[in-house]
Amino acid sequence: TLKHIFGVLARTPTLRWICLGGAMQLIVVSAIWSWLPSFLNRFDGTSPAQAGKQAALVILAGAFGAFLWGLVIDRLSVRNPHNKLPVLSALCLVSMAILMYAFNGPLVGTARLNLIIVGGFFMNCTVGVVVGVVMDVVHPGVRSTGAAVLALSQNLLGLAVGPFVVGALSDRWGLREALAFVPLFSVLAALFLMMAARSYKNDSALVSGVALDIAQSTTAHAVA
């Protein structure tokens, strides 16, 4: 059974690219969420308590962003579902541009914090959409496993990696430079999502008309 389940998943290239793309974007998210209070404390002289509150605003903006970008992408994909991944890739690149400028540009204090909040609104764009794409391309009989594979990859390759990468780069370059570099992972996210877009149409077509036997049997029993 396990061999069959993971064989089905392995034959779905969109799933692999989505797992990688979502994880790369979450490297950016987890890095900034983890290190922003320290950055505000060191470079803006913000007290630890106030820095925590300001970082919470970035997290809150990310929560709204995940919800809103999910709605926007669903709306843009009503007529053509294949718009999802190109739009999502573009949002990842927008988040990269905003955050790199915020950490490496001339802005300081409140102006810089406001731009980081805007970047936080964009950088969480993948969270809801990648789950929907996985449901579109995975056989109905293994969707729970597919969702688990996505969650595992996002945690191990994304959320767990971001804080470590910034910590390691900070020791070598400095915290500001590390935070200015980490948004470049959004380029990888956009690249992997576009790779997923190449196989999305075919993979979704393969499962679009699939119905589980148990669902058919229940329906037949109800009709009888």
C-alpha atoms as a printed R data frame, in Angstrom:
    type eleno elety resid chain resno       x      y       z
1   ATOM     1    CA   THR     A     1   0.000  0.000   0.000
2   ATOM     2    CA   LEU     A     2   2.763  2.450   0.916
3   ATOM     3    CA   LYS     A     3   4.604  1.624  -2.294
4   ATOM     4    CA   HIS     A     4   1.466  2.346  -4.298
5   ATOM     5    CA   ILE     A     5   0.726  5.608  -2.468
6   ATOM     6    CA   PHE     A     6   4.211  7.053  -2.822
7   ATOM     7    CA   GLY     A     7   4.445  5.735  -6.370
8   ATOM     8    CA   VAL     A     8   1.360  7.784  -7.269
9   ATOM     9    CA   LEU     A     9   2.872 10.870  -5.631
10  ATOM    10    CA   ALA     A    10   6.241 10.338  -7.315
11  ATOM    11    CA   ARG     A    11   4.545 10.341 -10.702
12  ATOM    12    CA   THR     A    12   3.187 13.852 -10.048
13  ATOM    13    CA   PRO     A    13   5.956 16.311 -10.984
14  ATOM    14    CA   THR     A    14   3.829 19.308 -10.055
15  ATOM    15    CA   LEU     A    15   3.806 18.118  -6.448
16  ATOM    16    CA   ARG     A    16   7.593 17.985  -6.317
17  ATOM    17    CA   TRP     A    17   8.035 21.482  -7.729
18  ATOM    18    CA   ILE     A    18   5.303 22.908  -5.515
19  ATOM    19    CA   CYS     A    19   6.947 21.436  -2.418
20  ATOM    20    CA   LEU     A    20  10.262 23.025  -3.370
21  ATOM    21    CA   GLY     A    21   8.762 26.368  -4.377
22  ATOM    22    CA   GLY     A    22   6.651 26.697  -1.246
23  ATOM    23    CA   ALA     A    23   9.612 25.761   0.938
24  ATOM    24    CA   MET     A    24  11.914 28.360  -0.658
25  ATOM    25    CA   GLN     A    25   9.412 31.136   0.013
26  ATOM    26    CA   LEU     A    26   8.959 29.987   3.598
27  ATOM    27    CA   ILE     A    27  12.712 30.306   4.132
28  ATOM    28    CA   VAL     A    28  12.196 34.041   3.661
29  ATOM    29    CA   VAL     A    29   9.142 34.115   5.913
30  ATOM    30    CA   SER     A    30  10.684 32.211   8.817
31  ATOM    31    CA   ALA     A    31  13.991 34.088   8.595
32  ATOM    32    CA   ILE     A    32  12.371 37.512   8.832
33  ATOM    33    CA   TRP     A    33   9.880 36.491  11.488
34  ATOM    34    CA   SER     A    34  12.666 35.033  13.621
35  ATOM    35    CA   TRP     A    35  15.325 37.727  13.277
36  ATOM    36    CA   LEU     A    36  13.339 40.943  12.851
37  ATOM    37    CA   PRO     A    37  13.113 41.731  16.607
38  ATOM    38    CA   SER     A    38  16.906 41.447  16.894
39  ATOM    39    CA   PHE     A    39  17.348 43.627  13.813
40  ATOM    40    CA   LEU     A    40  15.059 46.349  15.155
41  ATOM    41    CA   ASN     A    41  16.806 46.253  18.502
42  ATOM    42    CA   ARG     A    42  20.323 46.483  17.075
43  ATOM    43    CA   PHE     A    43  19.838 48.933  14.210
44  ATOM    44    CA   ASP     A    44  16.937 51.127  15.346
45  ATOM    45    CA   GLY     A    45  17.596 51.015  19.076
46  ATOM    46    CA   THR     A    46  14.096 49.648  19.699
47  ATOM    47    CA   SER     A    47  13.564 48.067  23.102
48  ATOM    48    CA   PRO     A    48  13.099 44.266  23.060
49  ATOM    49    CA   ALA     A    49   9.455 44.582  24.119
50  ATOM    50    CA   GLN     A    50   8.666 47.191  21.443
51  ATOM    51    CA   ALA     A    51  10.631 45.257  18.813
52  ATOM    52    CA   GLY     A    52   8.499 42.208  19.550
53  ATOM    53    CA   LYS     A    53   5.322 44.249  19.050
54  ATOM    54    CA   GLN     A    54   6.578 45.677  15.771
55  ATOM    55    CA   ALA     A    55   7.564 42.224  14.525
56  ATOM    56    CA   ALA     A    56   4.071 41.032  15.434
57  ATOM    57    CA   LEU     A    57   2.672 43.610  12.988
58  ATOM    58    CA   VAL     A    58   4.702 41.989  10.214
59  ATOM    59    CA   ILE     A    59   3.329 38.566  11.165
60  ATOM    60    CA   LEU     A    60  -0.212 39.964  11.245
61  ATOM    61    CA   ALA     A    61   0.296 41.519   7.802
62  ATOM    62    CA   GLY     A    62   1.449 38.103   6.579
63  ATOM    63    CA   ALA     A    63  -1.726 36.481   7.905
64  ATOM    64    CA   PHE     A    64  -3.889 38.991   6.021
65  ATOM    65    CA   GLY     A    65  -1.700 38.561   2.961
66  ATOM    66    CA   ALA     A    66  -2.075 34.780   2.926
67  ATOM    67    CA   PHE     A    67  -5.871 35.166   3.032
68  ATOM    68    CA   LEU     A    68  -6.157 38.004   0.517
69  ATOM    69    CA   TRP     A    69  -3.721 36.625  -2.054
70  ATOM    70    CA   GLY     A    70  -5.550 33.307  -1.911
71  ATOM    71    CA   LEU     A    71  -8.785 35.123  -2.800
72  ATOM    72    CA   VAL     A    72  -7.130 37.172  -5.534
73  ATOM    73    CA   ILE     A    73  -5.465 34.199  -7.200
74  ATOM    74    CA   ASP     A    74  -8.675 32.147  -7.025
75  ATOM    75    CA   ARG     A    75 -10.520 35.032  -8.663
76  ATOM    76    CA   LEU     A    76  -7.938 35.403 -11.410
77  ATOM    77    CA   SER     A    77  -8.070 31.651 -12.046
78  ATOM    78    CA   VAL     A    78 -11.840 31.239 -12.411
79  ATOM    79    CA   ARG     A    79 -11.695 31.149 -16.213
80  ATOM    80    CA   ASN     A    80  -8.165 29.811 -16.543
81  ATOM    81    CA   PRO     A    81  -6.879 27.816 -13.542
82  ATOM    82    CA   HIS     A    82  -3.414 27.782 -15.086
83  ATOM    83    CA   ASN     A    83  -2.991 31.444 -14.135
84  ATOM    84    CA   LYS     A    84  -2.392 30.452 -10.518
85  ATOM    85    CA   LEU     A    85   1.290 29.646 -10.601
86  ATOM    86    CA   PRO     A    86   2.532 32.474 -12.864
87  ATOM    87    CA   VAL     A    87   0.710 35.011 -10.668
88  ATOM    88    CA   LEU     A    88   2.104 33.392  -7.532
89  ATOM    89    CA   SER     A    89   5.622 33.504  -8.976
90  ATOM    90    CA   ALA     A    90   5.208 37.219  -9.677
91  ATOM    91    CA   LEU     A    91   4.097 37.851  -6.090
92  ATOM    92    CA   CYS     A    92   7.195 36.073  -4.784
93  ATOM    93    CA   LEU     A    93   9.402 38.352  -6.878
94  ATOM    94    CA   VAL     A    94   7.525 41.438  -5.665
95  ATOM    95    CA   SER     A    95   8.133 40.384  -2.061
96  ATOM    96    CA   MET     A    96  11.828 39.918  -2.839
97  ATOM    97    CA   ALA     A    97  12.177 43.407  -4.315
98  ATOM    98    CA   ILE     A    98  10.390 45.078  -1.396
99  ATOM    99    CA   LEU     A    99  12.298 43.264   1.330
100 ATOM   100    CA   MET     A   100  15.719 43.637  -0.263
101 ATOM   101    CA   TYR     A   101  15.171 47.374  -0.553
102 ATOM   102    CA   ALA     A   102  13.826 47.564   2.991
103 ATOM   103    CA   PHE     A   103  16.924 45.947   4.498
104 ATOM   104    CA   ASN     A   104  19.524 47.291   2.082
105 ATOM   105    CA   GLY     A   105  18.108 50.678   1.081
106 ATOM   106    CA   PRO     A   106  18.413 54.139   2.620
107 ATOM   107    CA   LEU     A   107  15.221 53.973   4.688
108 ATOM   108    CA   VAL     A   108  15.493 53.960   8.475
109 ATOM   109    CA   GLY     A   109  13.175 53.873  11.473
110 ATOM   110    CA   THR     A   110   9.430 54.004  10.888
111 ATOM   111    CA   ALA     A   111   9.760 54.265   7.098
112 ATOM   112    CA   ARG     A   112  11.790 51.069   6.965
113 ATOM   113    CA   LEU     A   113   9.432 49.253   9.335
114 ATOM   114    CA   ASN     A   114   6.426 50.233   7.214
115 ATOM   115    CA   LEU     A   115   8.108 48.856   4.113
116 ATOM   116    CA   ILE     A   116   8.958 45.615   5.918
117 ATOM   117    CA   ILE     A   117   5.285 45.321   6.894
118 ATOM   118    CA   VAL     A   118   4.324 45.709   3.221
119 ATOM   119    CA   GLY     A   119   6.892 43.062   2.331
120 ATOM   120    CA   GLY     A   120   5.437 40.807   5.013
121 ATOM   121    CA   PHE     A   121   2.031 41.217   3.386
122 ATOM   122    CA   PHE     A   122   3.442 39.912   0.089
123 ATOM   123    CA   MET     A   123   5.920 37.282   1.290
124 ATOM   124    CA   ASN     A   124   3.260 34.983   2.783
125 ATOM   125    CA   CYS     A   125   1.461 34.712  -0.571
126 ATOM   126    CA   THR     A   126   2.212 31.036  -1.167
127 ATOM   127    CA   VAL     A   127   0.723 29.513   1.995
128 ATOM   128    CA   GLY     A   128  -2.846 28.948   0.862
129 ATOM   129    CA   VAL     A   129  -2.323 28.674  -2.877
130 ATOM   130    CA   VAL     A   130   0.181 25.802  -2.848
131 ATOM   131    CA   VAL     A   131  -2.226 23.659  -0.831
132 ATOM   132    CA   GLY     A   132  -4.950 24.246  -3.413
133 ATOM   133    CA   VAL     A   133  -2.601 23.354  -6.264
134 ATOM   134    CA   VAL     A   134  -1.614 20.107  -4.550
135 ATOM   135    CA   MET     A   135  -5.288 19.192  -4.190
136 ATOM   136    CA   ASP     A   136  -5.739 19.905  -7.906
137 ATOM   137    CA   VAL     A   137  -3.005 17.517  -9.064
138 ATOM   138    CA   VAL     A   138  -3.003 14.667  -6.533
139 ATOM   139    CA   HIS     A   139  -5.220 11.607  -6.947
140 ATOM   140    CA   PRO     A   140  -8.251 11.878  -4.609
141 ATOM   141    CA   GLY     A   141  -7.281  8.638  -2.885
142 ATOM   142    CA   VAL     A   142  -3.931 10.025  -1.690
143 ATOM   143    CA   ARG     A   143  -4.725 13.693  -1.107
144 ATOM   144    CA   SER     A   144  -4.173 13.447   2.641
145 ATOM   145    CA   THR     A   145  -0.735 11.973   2.042
146 ATOM   146    CA   GLY     A   146  -0.014 14.604  -0.572
147 ATOM   147    CA   ALA     A   147  -0.938 17.353   1.889
148 ATOM   148    CA   ALA     A   148   1.296 15.716   4.495
149 ATOM   149    CA   VAL     A   149   4.222 15.609   2.058
150 ATOM   150    CA   LEU     A   150   3.695 19.309   1.343
151 ATOM   151    CA   ALA     A   151   3.573 20.144   5.059
152 ATOM   152    CA   LEU     A   152   6.691 18.082   5.739
153 ATOM   153    CA   SER     A   153   8.665 19.784   2.965
154 ATOM   154    CA   GLN     A   154   7.537 23.246   4.010
155 ATOM   155    CA   ASN     A   155   8.604 22.645   7.592
156 ATOM   156    CA   LEU     A   156  11.886 20.789   7.000
157 ATOM   157    CA   LEU     A   157  13.079 22.649   3.897
158 ATOM   158    CA   GLY     A   158  11.482 26.024   4.632
159 ATOM   159    CA   LEU     A   159  10.518 27.046   8.149
160 ATOM   160    CA   ALA     A   160  13.402 25.197   9.800
161 ATOM   161    CA   VAL     A   161  16.019 26.482   7.350
162 ATOM   162    CA   GLY     A   162  15.354 30.227   7.323
163 ATOM   163    CA   PRO     A   163  16.482 31.126  10.873
164 ATOM   164    CA   PHE     A   164  19.581 28.926  10.547
165 ATOM   165    CA   VAL     A   165  20.621 30.494   7.226
166 ATOM   166    CA   VAL     A   166  20.331 34.035   8.559
167 ATOM   167    CA   GLY     A   167  22.190 33.097  11.730
168 ATOM   168    CA   ALA     A   168  25.053 31.572   9.760
169 ATOM   169    CA   LEU     A   169  25.248 34.487   7.329
170 ATOM   170    CA   SER     A   170  24.982 36.984  10.163
171 ATOM   171    CA   ASP     A   171  28.086 35.509  11.806
172 ATOM   172    CA   ARG     A   172  29.972 35.964   8.544
173 ATOM   173    CA   TRP     A   173  28.508 39.181   7.078
174 ATOM   174    CA   GLY     A   174  26.380 40.841   9.742
175 ATOM   175    CA   LEU     A   175  22.644 40.695  10.486
176 ATOM   176    CA   ARG     A   176  21.573 43.479   8.142
177 ATOM   177    CA   GLU     A   177  23.422 41.962   5.199
178 ATOM   178    CA   ALA     A   178  22.022 38.516   5.991
179 ATOM   179    CA   LEU     A   179  18.455 39.811   6.049
180 ATOM   180    CA   ALA     A   180  19.080 41.702   2.808
181 ATOM   181    CA   PHE     A   181  20.299 38.464   1.182
182 ATOM   182    CA   VAL     A   182  17.651 35.988   2.331
183 ATOM   183    CA   PRO     A   183  14.821 37.427   0.139
184 ATOM   184    CA   LEU     A   184  16.758 36.066  -2.852
185 ATOM   185    CA   PHE     A   185  15.308 32.673  -1.968
186 ATOM   186    CA   SER     A   186  12.100 34.081  -3.466
187 ATOM   187    CA   VAL     A   187  13.813 33.866  -6.866
188 ATOM   188    CA   LEU     A   188  14.195 30.120  -6.357
189 ATOM   189    CA   ALA     A   189  10.575 29.962  -5.218
190 ATOM   190    CA   ALA     A   190   9.418 31.719  -8.391
191 ATOM   191    CA   LEU     A   191  11.578 29.451 -10.550
192 ATOM   192    CA   PHE     A   192  10.261 26.248  -8.969
193 ATOM   193    CA   LEU     A   193   6.660 27.485  -9.171
194 ATOM   194    CA   MET     A   194   7.091 28.179 -12.886
195 ATOM   195    CA   MET     A   195   8.471 24.663 -13.295
196 ATOM   196    CA   ALA     A   196   5.314 23.428 -11.571
197 ATOM   197    CA   ALA     A   197   3.248 25.493 -14.003
198 ATOM   198    CA   ARG     A   198   4.705 23.495 -16.900
199 ATOM   199    CA   SER     A   199   3.250 20.223 -15.605
200 ATOM   200    CA   TYR     A   200   0.194 21.587 -13.779
201 ATOM   201    CA   LYS     A   201  -2.195 21.356 -16.741
202 ATOM   202    CA   ASN     A   202  -1.324 17.741 -17.497
203 ATOM   203    CA   ASP     A   203  -1.300 16.577 -13.874
204 ATOM   204    CA   SER     A   204  -4.605 18.248 -13.045
205 ATOM   205    CA   ALA     A   205  -6.213 16.768 -16.180
206 ATOM   206    CA   LEU     A   206  -5.171 13.260 -15.130
207 ATOM   207    CA   VAL     A   207  -7.166 13.450 -11.882
208 ATOM   208    CA   SER     A   208  -9.978 15.836 -12.829
209 ATOM   209    CA   GLY     A   209 -12.431 13.057 -13.638
210 ATOM   210    CA   VAL     A   210 -11.330 10.522 -11.050
211 ATOM   211    CA   ALA     A   211 -13.924  9.278  -8.561
212 ATOM   212    CA   LEU     A   212 -13.202  6.967  -5.653
213 ATOM   213    CA   ASP     A   213 -14.856  3.536  -5.672
214 ATOM   214    CA   ILE     A   214 -16.141  4.013  -2.146
215 ATOM   215    CA   ALA     A   215 -17.905  7.213  -3.176
216 ATOM   216    CA   GLN     A   216 -19.505  5.443  -6.127
217 ATOM   217    CA   SER     A   217 -20.614  2.517  -3.962
218 ATOM   218    CA   THR     A   218 -22.180  4.828  -1.388
219 ATOM   219    CA   THR     A   219 -24.060  6.680  -4.098
220 ATOM   220    CA   ALA     A   220 -25.287  3.457  -5.680
221 ATOM   221    CA   HIS     A   221 -26.455  2.166  -2.303
222 ATOM   222    CA   ALA     A   222 -28.322  5.395  -1.625
223 ATOM   223    CA   VAL     A   223 -30.037  5.251  -5.001
224 ATOM   224    CA   ALA     A   224 -31.002  1.618  -4.448
